[in-house]
Amino acid sequence: MTHAPHTARFTLDPAFTVSPVDPRIFGSFVEHLGRCVYTGVHEPGHPTADEAGLRTDVLDLVRELGVTVVRYPGGNFVSGYKWEDGVGPAEERPRRLDLAWRSTETNRFGLGEFMDFVRKAGAEPMMAINLGTRGVAEAIELQEYANHPGGTELSDRRAAHGDAEPYGIRLWCLGNEMDGPWQTGHKTADEYGRIAAETARAMRQIDPGVELVVCGSSSQAMETFAAWEATVLGHSYDLVDHISLHAYYQEQDGDRDSFLASAVDTESFIENVVATCDHIGARLKSDKRINLSFDEWNVWYQDGAIPSLSGEGRGEDWAEAPRLLEDNYSVTDAVVVGSLLIALLRHADRVKVACQAQLVNVIAPIATEPGGRAWRQTIFHPFAQTSRHGRGTVLDVRVDSPRHTTRRFGEVDLLHATAVRDEATGAVTVFAVNRSQDEALPLEIALRGLGLGEVVEHSVLADADPDARNTAAEPDRVVPRQVTGTVLGDGGETLKATLEPLSWNVIRLA
């Protein structure tokens, strides 16, 4: 039997798996940056605001998005933040300069408001600690305030502030991007490794069961990459559970082929960090395995090369909640985000937490206008579909795909794909991206021992205009749509589909 040379194919077999998916891979991120908090998740006086000032139209979209964990309060913001400023009566909280984003922070939204938000969103909190301008003492004071049942000054202060029950925060980030010279309180790897280890040790004295994330490199491009991880883990390996990774991508110089292949870098980054972690574990003769927290990732046009949501500038220095980083995403950006989600799932054996940055307005899947509507950006859809249908066990997908040459990554597969099996029902969902800008990609999947008998749907996000975007005026300009012609054959042993050019695809099989 011969095949057209341009057909992509792979085999699915329930005997060959990667790992069960940790639901926390579908996390997000709320930072005190721009309008993420103020007029994003929190806007007293908005027509949809609840009694706590939370926008319920945004909460509805967050639940639809399927967010499982939310990292807070930063980001670069946390390295100059005093958590005490954000508790107690809102009218008594101090106004502060935020050095990270040259803004004025009112502190009207703080820890209690955040915990109310994540509870209503049905998500788990992931709390970042300031290890830039603060240290061990402040970290354990925050932990005691948040988690101790009562009977101490700090836990009783929480109760007096209206939360008698402890917050029960399990997941903590030991600082943020401490390898970056831009970070307030930037440290060398040895300096940071020491304070991270001492903070972790103290936090475990309060609660041995806390789950801790130590700072890895801010990107694979950092000059200190890998050496930073090795040094930091040399100090903290037996005291922490995860190491962080951060990565952002954008189209540069009209090189869309390389942009569509961004996940090549993501997968390389993951595999290189895993190798470094395991090397340190071997050197320390430890049986423990460090997992990965990819707690900042997204498409982000850091050069301001695409339209903003508002069309406005970045505001004046020290403004309150200025319009910052409000990227308005295209179909192409959504396809790349889908590919980044595929990369995370393909490494579910080690990536146990991941947070798309950020949740609302700031490089975000959800956009709002003050006093106005909230809507879904193009990148909302691949995240929501993956969170909804990507629960279960990741199957081992090894593609045989046509390839093309990119300026940045050399030869890459046109097909980027993974598949997740629901162990309870046996249903399988295939997530696939066609990186070709101009050619459809025929796909054949051999299905072994899966007992599949029905194509439930084949959803595609693609458009004749790859730069099409959703806006307040046209919030549903770009949405996934159903395609036909995807069929099972050979008694359920083969699936055939065609992937449109530059497309994100979700194929559900029962």
N, C-alpha and C positions, 0 to 999 in steps of 0.2 A: 504494500500500500504506500503510495507516495503522498506527500503533503506539499502544499504551496510553501515556498521558502520563507514567506513573510508571516507565517502563522506562529504565534506564541503558544507554548503549552507547558503544563506541569501536571503532576500526579498528586492526588490526595489519598491518604491511607490512615485510618485511625490508629494504626500501630506506630506511626511516626509523628511524634508531637514535639513541640517546643516547651510548653509550660501552660498550666492554668493562668488565666489573666487575673492579676490583682485589680479589683475595680478602681483602686486609687490611681490607676494610670490615666483615668478620665478626670483629672483635677484641673483647677483653674487658680487664679491669682488676683487678689485685690490689694493694690498698693495705694497709699496716699500720694497720688500722682495725677496731676491734671484733674479731669472730671470723672475718674473711676469711682470715687466714693461720693463726692458732693455733686449732685444732679445726675449721678449715675445710679448707685444702689440706694442712696439716701437723699431725699428731697422733701422735707416737711413742707406742707402746703401744696404739693403736687396733687392733682385731682385723684390719683390712685394711691396716695400715701396712706399707710396704716397709722395706728396710734403711736408707733415708734418712729415715724418719719421714713420708713422703708417704702420704696416704690413697688407696689404689688404687681404692676405691669412688668417690671424687670424681674421680680421673683418668679412670675409665671414663665418667663423665657429662660431663666436659669434652670428651673425644674425641667423644662422641655429640652434644654441643652444636655441634661443628664450629668451635671457636675457632681462628683462624688467627694471631693476634698477641695478646700480653698486655703491657699497660702496667704498669710497676712502678718504684718502690715507693710512689708517690703521684702525684697527690693532695696535699692539704694537708700530709700527713705529710712529704713530701720536703723541704719548705722549712726543716725543722729537723734534717734527717737527716745523719749522718756515715756515708758508705758504708763507711769503714774499720771501723766498729763491727760490721759484719755479715760479716766475713771472718775466716778463721783458726779455730782450735779453738773449738767452740761454748761449751765450759765456761769459756773465758777471755774471752769477750766481755762488754763492760760493759752494765749496766742503765742506761737513760736515761729521763728524763721526756720524753714526747711532748706538746708544747704544743698541737698541732693538735686532739687528741682527749682531752686531759687523762687520758692513760693512761700506764702504765709499760711501756716497750719492753724486752724481754729480749734481743733480737737473736739469739735461737737460730736464727732463719731469716734468711738474708741472701743476698748475691749468688750464691754458689755453689749454695745450695739452690734459689734461684729458677731458675737456669739448668738445674739438674737437672730441675726441675718442667716447664719449657717444653719441654725435649727430650722428656721422657716423654709430654707432652701433644700433641706434634707441632706446636707453635706457634712463632712467631718472637718474640724478646724486643723490647720497646720500653722503653728505659731513660730514666727521668726524672732530671734533674740538679738538685741544690739550687742555685738562684740567689737564694734568699731570704736565708739567713744565710751563704752561701759564694759562691764566684765562679769565675773563670777557672782558677786554679791547681788547685783541687780537681776541676774538671771534667776537665781533661786528665790528671790523675793517675788518675782513675777509668777514663778511656778507655785509658790505657797499661796499667793493671792488667788490664783486661778483654780487650784486643784485641792487644796487642803480643806477637809470638811468643815472645820470650825474650831474655836477655842484658842486661836492665836490672834494677835493684833491684825495681821494681814488678811486672814480668812474671815475674821469678824468684820473687817472693813468692807470686804466684798459683800457680805450679807447686808451690811448697813446701806450699801449702794443698790440694794434691790435684788441680789441674787443669793438667796440662802443656800441653794444647792451648788456644789462645786461644778466647775465647767468640764472637768474630766478630759482635758487636752492631753492626747497621747503622743502626738507627732510634733517634734520641735526641730527647727533649723538653727544650727549654731552659727549665727551670723549670715552675711550675704556677700558674695563676690569679694572676699577679703584679699584675693590675689590682684584686684584691679587698682591701679594708681588713682583712679577716679573716686574710689570709695573713701568716705570719711572714716579716718582711723585705719587706713590701709596698713597691712602688716606683711612682713616676710613670711615664708612658709614655716620657718621655725617658730617665729613669734606667734603666728596664728595657731599652729599645731599645738603649742603649749597651752594657750588659753582655751582652745576648744577642748582639749583633754581634761583640763582642770574643771571647766564648766560641766562637762559630761559627768565627771566623777562626782561632783557635788550634787547634780540633779539626780543621779542614781542613788545617792544617799537618802534623798527624800522619797524617791519612787524607783526601785530597780527596774520596773517595767516600762519606763518611758522609751519611746522610739526616737532616735536621734540621727539627724542628718548633718554631716560635716561638709564644709565648703570645698568643692573641687574647683576646677578651672572655669573661668567665665566664658571661655570658648576654647576650641581645639587650636585656634590660631595664636593663643597667648604664648609668648616666648618661654614662659615657665611651665607650659603644659607638660604633664606626666611627671616632671621633677617635683612640681608642686604637690600633686596627688601622693607621690611616694613619700615625701617628707612629712606631709600632714598626717597620713595614715601611719607613718612610723611612730608618731606620738600618740595617736588616738585609736588605733585599729581595734583593740579589744574593748573600747568604751562606746563605740558608735555602731549604727546599723546600716547606714546608707552614706554615699557620697554624692554630692550634687553635680549636675551638668547643666549648662545654659547654652543655648544656641539660637540665633536669629538669622533669617535669610531674606534676601531681596534680589530683585532683578537689577543687574548693573550693566550699563553700557549697551543696552539692547540685546544682551546675551540671554535670550529666553530659554534656549536649550539647556544651558548650565543651570539656570534657575529651576527649571522643571526637574532637574536631577539633584536638587539640594539634599534629598534623603541619602544620597551616596555619602555625603559628609556626615550626616547624622549617624548612620550605621557604623562608619569608620570611628567616629568619636566614641560611641558606646563600646565598641569592641576594644579600642585602645585603653579606655578606662578600666574595663573588665580585666584586661591583661595586666595593667599596673596594680590593681587591687589584689589579684591572685598572686602576683610576684611578691608583694609585701607580705601577704598571708603565708606564702611558702618560706620567705626569709625569716618570719617570726615563728615558724613551725606551728601555726595556728590552724585549728579545725574549723574556725569560723569563716563564713563567707560574707563579704560586704556586698550589698546590693546597691542599685543605682536609683537616685531620685532626680529625674530630668525635670527639675521644678521651674524652669523657664524655657519656653520654646515658642516660636511663632514665626510668621512673616512680619518683618518690621522694616519699613523704608526709613532708615536712619539718616539718609541724605535729603529727606523731604521730597522725593522724586515723584510721588503720586498725589492725587487730590486729597485734601483733608475732608472729613465729614462735613465741616461747617464752612470751609472756604476762608476761614479767618486765620489770622496769624497766631503766634504763640503767646500773646499776652505780654504784659509788662513785668519786670522783675518784682518779686515779692507779692504778686497778685494772689488772691484767694482762688483756688480751683481754676487756674487758667486752662485754656484749650491747648493741651499738649499731646502730641503723638496720636492724633485722631486719624489714623490711616483709613481710607475708604477702599475696601478690598474688591478685587476683580474676580472673574471666573478663574483666571490663571492662578491667582493667589490661593483660591479655594482648592484647586487641584493639587497645588504644592502642599497645603495643609493636610489634605487627605493622604498624600504620600508620606508626610512626616508621621502621621498616625500609624500608617502601615509599618514604618520603621520601628516605632515603639512596640507594636504588637509582635513583630518578628523577633524582638529581644525580650519577650515577657519573662524569660527565665531569670533575668537580672534586673530589668527595669520594673520596679514595684510601685513607684510613685512617679507621676508626671503632672505638670501644671502648665497649661497653655497660658501665656501671659499676653494680655490681662483679660478681665471678664467683661468690663463695660467701658465703652468710649475710647480708652487708651489701648491702641493696637488690639482691638477686641472683636469678638463675634457678635456682641450686642451693642447697639448704638442708641443714644437717647438725645432728646432736646429738652432743655429746662422748661418745665411747665407743659411740655408737649409729648409726642409719642415716643415709644420705644420700638425698635425693629431689628430684624435679623440681618446681619451682614452675610455676604456669600460664604465666608468661612464658618459660619454657624452650622451649616448643613452637614458637611463631612464629620464634624465633631459629634453632633447630635446622633447621626446615624451610626457612628462607630460605638458610641457609648451605649446606644440602645441594643445593637445587634452584635457587639464585639465581646460579649460575656461568655465565658466557657474556657475551652482549651485551644490554644493556638496549634494548628497543624503545621508540620514542616513543609514549607513550600520552596521548591528549588526550580526556578524557571529556566526554560530553554526558549530564549526570546531573540528576535531580531535586535540588532544593536545599531547605535549611531554614535558619531563622534561629537563630543562637546569641548568647548574651549577650556573649561576649568577642570573637568573630571576625566577627559579622554573618552574612551569607548564605554558606553553605558547601555544597559538593557532598556528597550522601549517600554517593556512591561515591568511594573512594580506591583507586587501582589502579596497578599497573605490570606489566610482562611481561619475561621474560628468555629469550633464545634460545640454546640450545647449538649453536654453529656446527659442531661435529663431527657431531652426530646430527640436527640440525634440530628437535629437540624444543623445545617452548615451555612455560614455566610462567607462569601468571597468578597474581599475588598481589593479593587484593582485600579491602577492608574495607567492610562496610555500617555506616554511622554511625547509622542510624535505630535507636532503642531499641525500637520496637514494630511496625515494618512490614517484611515481606520486600521485597527489591528485585530485580525481574526484570532480568537482564543479557543483552544481545545484543552479540556481538563479531564484527565482519566480519574475516575472515582472508584476506588477499590474498597470493598467491604463496608461501605457506608450506608447501604440500604436506602438510597434517596430515590424518591419517585415523583417529585413535583418541583417545578420552578415557581416559587411563590411570587417573586418579583425580580426584575432587573431595573434598578434605578440608576439614572445617569445625571451628573451635573456637568453640563457642557453648553456651549453657546456659539452661534455663528460669529459673534463678537467676543473674542477672548478677554477683552477689556471691559465687558459689561459689568455693572455694579448695582448694588441696591442702595437706595437713598431714602430720605424721609418722604420725598415726593413719590418715589417708586419703590416701596419696600419689598415687593415681590417680583422685581424685574428678573432676578435669577433665583430659581428654585429647582430642586431635583425633579425629574420627570420620568415616567415609566417608558421603557422601550420594549418592543416585541422582537421575536425571532431568536430568543435565547431558549434552547431546547435541550432536553435530555434524550439520549439515544442509547442503543445497545443495551436495552433492559436496565437503564439507569446507571450504566457503567461509563458513560461519556457525556460531557456537557460541551456544547458549542455556543459561542457568543461572538459578537463583534463589538469592539470597544471604539467608540467615536474618537476622532482626533482630540487631543488635549482634554481628557475627560477623567472624572472621578466616578467609579462604578461600584455599586453594591448589588451583589447577586445572592438572593436568599433561596436556599434549597431545603425542602422538607422531606 
